[in-house]
Amino acid sequence: MRDIRVPDTHGDYNETVIPTREEVHFYQVGSFAVGNRLVPKDLRSTQSKRKRFNSLTSGHRACQGCGEALGARYAVDAALAASDNKVIAVNATGCLEVFSTPYPETSWNLPWIHSLFGNAPAVATGVQAALKAKGNTETRVIAQGGDGGTVDIGMGCLSGMFERNDDVLYICYDNQAYMNTGVQRSGATPPTARTATTQPVGPEPGNDWGQGKNMARIAMAHEIPYVATATVADIRDLEYKVTKAMSFHGARYIHVLVPCPLGWGSASNMTVQIARLATQTGLFPVFEAEYGEITSVAKIRQKRPVEDYLKPQKRFAHVFTKSDPSVLEDLQRLADRNIKRYNLIDEEEA
């Protein structure tokens, strides 16, 4: 177990024991179900607790199998649990805002503010400053946005939040394109992927190589207190990282991979499996960092070839039909570089 300092209702700090992802092992079967034993109460996830607070409730209009709906519920519920349900959320324009709050309705069960596409970090900073001015040290602030509102449109505001070290946790739900406005390319769209603006035509179909941004590494370059990546495939890891982020004060950033069945052209029942394949291939490294230095990584237990991740997604169909065979080799090299860069596989197991 690992001790993490989490503020209580009086603003004081008590030692709270939180299980890390490595310390709870489940029997894995074909369906990825839990095996023939019950997990002790103190090791159960926030989502499995009977008295958990449901931050994003039923009635929203997310697509079937939406990874963003899963990621947001897991993350915000964990943030609420870590702060005695005293959280204000600021949400950038995007899929998460559109499907959860069709005016005049809302599926959110906490104080929630809709900002513009690119200024969620600035609005969250203002909310935190207002709380501070009122002497409220108990209520915490989180900001949320998709990759478009984070990596592209909101990057300037986010960098400013990092530079000032404002006491805000920013969570990016990365579905790797502007899904809400028609699946256009974003700065987080991977190489060769098909979008409405990167069609699978020409000598190099799909999204160009060498474009885009690695937002988690950019956040690390600001040397803020905490940065992490996660996916909806590992709920315990995501909850652990949100809880740990809430134990810090200052700017924090979590980048969550949330597959989009509509934009990725994948089956709605494969969202969690595809997110898991992204990590097992090395295409999406999962790690955490403090003050610019990586402190832990999620090791790959069974390495998978990139084809296993690409084939279930229609946005990569042209890689196997129209593209030069070397494209697949380049994608594999990209995954292998991540494995080496983040030490995702122990040498003795390689």
N, C-alpha and C positions, 0 to 999 in steps of 0.2 A: 504494500500500500504506500501511497505517497501523501504527505501532509501538504495541504494547500490552505493558505489564509484567506478565508471568505468573510466579508463583513456581515455582522448580525444586524438585527433591527435597530440597534442603538448606535450603529456606526463603529462599534468596537470590532475587534478581530478575534475570532475563535478558531482553533485548529479543527479543520474538517478533513476527514479522510476520504479520499476519492480514488477508486480503482483506476489504474491506467489500462490502456488497451492490451498490454502484454500480459496482464495478470489474471485475466479471465479467459479461459479457453473453452470453446464450444465444440461438441462433436459436429462435424460438417457432413451433411448428406447431399444428395443431388439437388434438393430444394433449398439448401442452406438453412434448414430448420435447426432449432436447438435439439440436442440429443436426449438421452434417457435420464436426465437429472434436472432438478430445480436449482436455480441460482439462489444463494442466500440473499435475504432481504437487503443487506447492506451493500450488495454488489449489483443489484438490479438497476436497470436504466431508469431515467426519469419518465420515459414514456410508459414503462411497465407498472408504474406506481398508481395505485387506485385513486389517490388523492391529488394527482398531478393537476396543474392548472392548464386548461386547454386554451392557449393563446390564440390560435387560428382555428375557429370552430367550423362546423358544417355549414353548407349553404354557399360557399364560394364557387367560382365558375372556372376553376383550373381544368385543364385538359385531363383526360384519363391517363394515369401514370406520370403526372407532372412531378419531376424531381424537385422543382423549386418549392412547390407546396409542402413536400416532405421536409426539405432542408429548413425552410422557414419555421415550420412547427417545431421540429426538433431543437433548433437553435434557440428560438425565443422562449420555448418552455424551459430549457436549461438555464437561460439567463434569468428568468423569473424565479426559478427554484433557488438560484444562488443569491438572490437579493430580496428574499421575502416578498416576492410579487410586486416589488416597487421598481418598475421600469417604465420609461417613456420611450417609445419607438418612433423614429423618423424614417420615412420610406420614400425613396426616389420614385419618380414615374417609371413605369415598366410593367412587365407581366404581373409581378407580385402585387402591385398596386391596383392594376386594372381588374384582375380576376377576384380580388378580395374585397374591393370597395366600389361596386357599381352604385353610383349615387341614386338614392339616399341611403343605401344599405351598406353594411360592413360585416365582415366575418371576424374582426379583431375584438378580443376581450381585454384589451389594455389600452392606456392612453396612446394614441397613434396619430401621427401628423404626416400629411402628404406634402412633399416638397416638389420642386421642379425636377427635371431629368438630371441636372448636373450639380445641384447645390445641397444635396442631403447632408454631406459632412459639415457644411457651413451652418445649416439650420440646426443640426444636432449640437454644434458648438454653442450656438445661441441659447438653446434650451438648457444646456449644462451651465452656461454662465448665469442664466436667470435663476436656476435652482441655487447656485452658489450665492448669488446676491440676496436671496431670501433666507439663507442659512440652512437650506435643506441639504444635508449631507447623506441622507439615506437613499434617496431616489437616484437610480442610475440611468444613463442614456445610452441607447444603441441606435445605430443607423444602418439601413439596409438598402441594397441596390443590386441590379443585375450587372453583367459585365459591360454592357453599353454605357450605363450611367456611372460606372466605376472606372473602368479602364480607359474609356474615351472621354465622354462628355464631362464627367465629374472629376477627372484626374487632378485638375488644378486645385479645386477645393479640398480634395482628399490630401494632397501633398501639403497644403497649408495647415490642415488639421494635424498632420504628422509633425510638421515643423514646430508648431506651437505646443505639441504634446498635450492636446486637449483631452479631457477625461471622457472619451467616447470610444465605445467598441463599434467598429464598422465591420459589417458582414457583407461580403460579395457573394451572391448566388450566381455562379458562372454556368450559363447554358450555351456559351460560345457563339452567340450571335444576337442580333436585335430581333428576338422572336415576336415581340408584341406588335411590331410594325411591318412584319412580312418576311422575317428570316433574312435580314441583310447582314453582311459581314461586319464583325466588330474587331477590336484590337485583341480579342481573346480567341478568335476563330483559328483553329489549327491549320497547318499547311495542307493543301490539296482538298480541303473540305468544300463541298458544294453549298452555296447559299444563293439567294436571289440576285446577288451582285457579284458572285464568283461562280459563274456557270461552268459546267464540265465540258468545255469546248476549247479548241485550239491546241497548240503543241504542249502546253503545260496547264491542263484543265484544273479547275478548282482554285482555292485560295493560294496566293503566291507564297513562296518560301521567303523567310527573312523579314516578314512583316509582323506587326503586333507587338505586344508587351507581356512580360512576365510580372504581373502586379505584385505577387508575393515577394519576389526578390527586390522590386522597387521599394516596397514597404520596409523591407529589411535594411535597405540602404539608408533609410532615415533613422535607423537605430532606435526605433521606438520600443517601449517595454515588451511588447509581445506580438508575434506574427505566427500564423499557423495556416496550414491547408488541411482540407478534410473532404470527405465525400458522403453522400447519402447511403453508401453501401455499408458504412461502419457507424452505426448510431452511437455506440459507446464511445468511440473515439471523438466524434463530433461533440457529444455532450460533455465529455471530459475537457475538451479544448475551450468550449464556451465557458464552462464553470471556472477553469483556470484563468481565462481572460478576465472574467469578472472579479477575480481576486487582485488584479492589478489596478492601479490608477494611472491615468495618462492615456495616450493614444494606443489603441490596439486594433489589429486587423486579422480577420479570418476569411480565407478564400475557399468557398465550398463548391465542388463540382456537382452540378445538378442536371443530369441528362434530360433532354427535351424530346419526347417521342415525336411530336409534330415536326419540329425543325430538323431533327436528326434522321427522321425516317426510320425509326425503330419501333418495335412492338411495345405497346403500353405496359405489358407485363414483364418487360426486361429492363426497366429503369435501374433497379438496384444491381442486377447482374452486370449491366454495361458499365456502371460506375465502378464496380469491383474489378472488371477487366482493365479499366483505365489505369488502375493502380498496379495490377499484377503484371502488366506489360511494361510498366515504367514510364508510360506516356504522361501520367499525372502523379508526380511524386508527392507523398504525404509526409509532412514534417512540421516541426515547430521551432521557433527561434525566439531568443530574448536579447534585446539590445543589439541586434544585428548579427548575432552568432547562433547557428543552428544548435539546438540542445538535444533534439531527438528526432528519429525518423521511424516510419512504419516499414519494417523490413518486408520484402516480398518473400512469401513462404513457398510459392510455386510459380515460377516465372512462366508467362505465357507469351507466345509470339504475337506481334501486333495485328496479324490477320484475324485473330480471335476477337479482337476489339472492333476492328474496322468492318468486318463482314455483316454483322447484324444491323448496320446503319446505311441507309440508302444514300446519305450524303457522301459516302466513300465508294459507292458502287462502281464509279468510273475508274477507280484505282485498279480494279480487277478486270476491266474490259477495254477501256480506251487509253489508259496511261502506259507510258514506257515501264517495263518491268523494274527498272532501276528505282522508280518512285517508291515502291514498297520497301526496297532495300534502304532507301534514304530515311523512311519513316522508322524502320527498325534501328537504324543508327542513332536517330534522335532519342528513341526510348533507351537504347544502351548508354547513350551519353548521360541521360538523367540517372540511370542506375549507378554509373560510376561517380557522377558529381555528388550525389547524395548518399553514396554508400548503401544502397538499398538491398544489396545481397552480400552476406558475409562471404569472404573469400573461401573459407573452408567448405561452404555449401554450394559455391558456384560450379 
